[in-house]
Amino acid sequence: MDPRHIHISDYNYQLPDERIAKFPLPQRDTSKLLVYRHGTITDDNFFNLPDYLPHGALMVFNNTKVIQARMHFRKDTGALIEVFLLEPFLPHDYEQMFQSHGSCSWICLVGNAKKWKEGQLVQSLDINGLHVNLSATRQRNPKGELIHFEWDNTAISFAEIIDAAGELPIPPYLNRKTQESDKTTYQTVYSKIKGSVAAPTAGLHFTDNVLRSLDNNGIIREEVTLHVGAGTFKPVKSEEIEGHEMHTEYICVRKSTLEKLLQHNCQAIAVGTTSVRTLESLYYMGVKAYQNPDITEDELHIDQWMPYGSNPQPLSAQQAVSSLLSYMERHSLPSLHSSTQIIIAPGYDYKIVKMLITNFHQPQSTLLLLVSAFVHGDWKTIYSHALANDYRFLSYGDSSLLIP
């Protein structure tokens, strides 16, 4: 089946506004857990998740951290301009970007752009008792708006700049302003690597107690990094999904994680759709490394439709991951840094992910397509049950464990 001709209208359902969780529960792991196992559904609480997982299984988490990506500048005229950080431009590497001192450039979205035709935007900041003047200059770029930031105190890093001047970008469908509490509740307890503009929300249910319980039940935990872009909220506007362009997301995976995958026969439990996109992209990166041993890390990028092309001699997951490991060894890479635009839709053949922990997603979204592909089209059964049984939906909502 060619997913390009899927009609997104077939993935619609009625989601009343009152079913969208505007705030998280006071205790993360008391959220409800819908368990879908081979077509049957049971209801439980998230803190009992470890009871449903096989002893010795490998569970993969996305350790990305949400940054305060929404910045506001006021012009002399009084106009308020919003600058929303999308991806680093110079330096291009996330880690180097946040350690930048004095200047850096980002690809951004600009709100109220018509009021900012030219010139600099400036604001004064007080960071750790130091006075800092921050300026933003705008220029066009094929990828979007290129914003160059400069600040006059080189003792201050860009990480400190956005912590002082930025606002945490909660999802637009919450229809409310960011609150101080979101700085904690909209991060996973294991978040480490700054770079996302949206949380990997399946991970928001985990607490230290649940993680301990997983360890006690013999679950092996590994982490990958995928920085979630604003495109995760981009609705599918085209009638057929062929017309929808997936956003590029940057991933980093340690060599030791690939080795752990091989030890587990390349079978994993994915925490969230971002972990799914990372793990499944690794398979296709392995195919590329197998076909072209001299490929560069950038060229390992996975295009949106690559998984659906003809592959006369498909590799097993073990062969693909082994070829990627060999590639990393040849190039002395402790970690793999690349990117993916993968779209996972009905017709996709999952290679690595065998169980999925995920929240309940928006109607007509690419995330709902991913879930449908995973449960072989049975998403309506799951979502009808969740709606009929008072589950809370979207980022701050309840969770599900899907075992096809």
C-alpha positions, 0 to 999 in steps of 0.5 A: 500500500502506497501511503502517499494517497492516504486521505487525512480525512479518514483519520478524523475524530471528534475531540471536544475541547473539555477533553484536552488536558490544559494542565497536568495532574499534580502527580505525574504517574497517577495518569490513566494508562490504556493498555492495548494488547493484541486487540483487547483493551484494559484500563489502569494507572501509569504507575503500574506500567512496569507490570505489563513489560517483559523482563529484560526488555529494552526501553528507549527514552528521548532525553531532549530538553525543551528550551525557552524558545519564544522570545519577545522584543518591543520596538520603539513604536511599541509593536511587540515582535515574537521571535521563535527559535526553530533550529541553530544556524551558526553554530549549527551544532546544538551543544556548541550553540548553547555554549556560544558567547557574544553572538549566534544565528538561528532559523526562526519564526517571526510573529508580527513580522510586518511591523519589523521591516528592518533594523535591530531589535534590542532589549536589556537583560539582568543575568546573575546581576550582570547587565546585558544588552541583546540585539536581534537582526533579521535577514531572509533565508530559504529555510525561514527567517535568519535571526542574528543575535548579539550581546555585549557581555561575552561572559554570558552564554546563549543558554543563559540568554534564553533562560533570561529572555525566553519563554517556554513554548507550550502547545498552541492548542492549550490556548493559555499563557505559559505559567511558571509551573510549566517550566517543570511540568513540561519537561521529563524527569530525565531531560538532559540535552537542550534543543526541543521546542516541544516536549516528548510528551509520552515521557511526562508520565515517568517519575523516579519511582516508575523508573526505579520500578522498571529497573527492579523489573529488569527493564534495560533503559537506554536514551537517544536524543531527538530535538522536537521541532515546531513542525510536530504541531503542523496540521496536515492541510493537504487532502492526501498526505503526499502533499504534507512536508515533514519537518527535519528533526536532529538526532544523536545516538550513542554507539553504546545504544546501538550495541545494546540494540543488537544485544536485544535482537534490535527489538525495543519498547519506544517511549513516545513517537519521537523515540519511534522516529529515531529508532526506525530512522536508524534502520534506514541509516543502516541501509544507507551505510550498507549501500555506501560505506563512504557516506557522510553523517549529513548524507545519512539524513532520512528523507520523508518517503525513503521507507516506501521506495523499492528495496529489492534486498531488504536488510534485517534490522540486525544487519542494518544496525550492524552496518551502522555500527561498523560505519561508526567504528570506521569513522571513530564516532562515539555518537551518531549525529544526523537528521530525519524527516521520516513519515510513518503512516499506514503501509509502513513496516516497523523494523525495531519498535515492538511496543509503544508508550504514547499519549492521545494525539490530535485528529488528522495529525501525522502522529495519529498516522504513526499510531494507526500504522503501529496497531494495523489500523485499529486506532479507532477502537483505541480512541473510541474507548479513551473518549468513552472512558474519560481519558484526558487527551494531548500533551498533558493528557493520559497515556497508552501502552500499545502492543500490536 
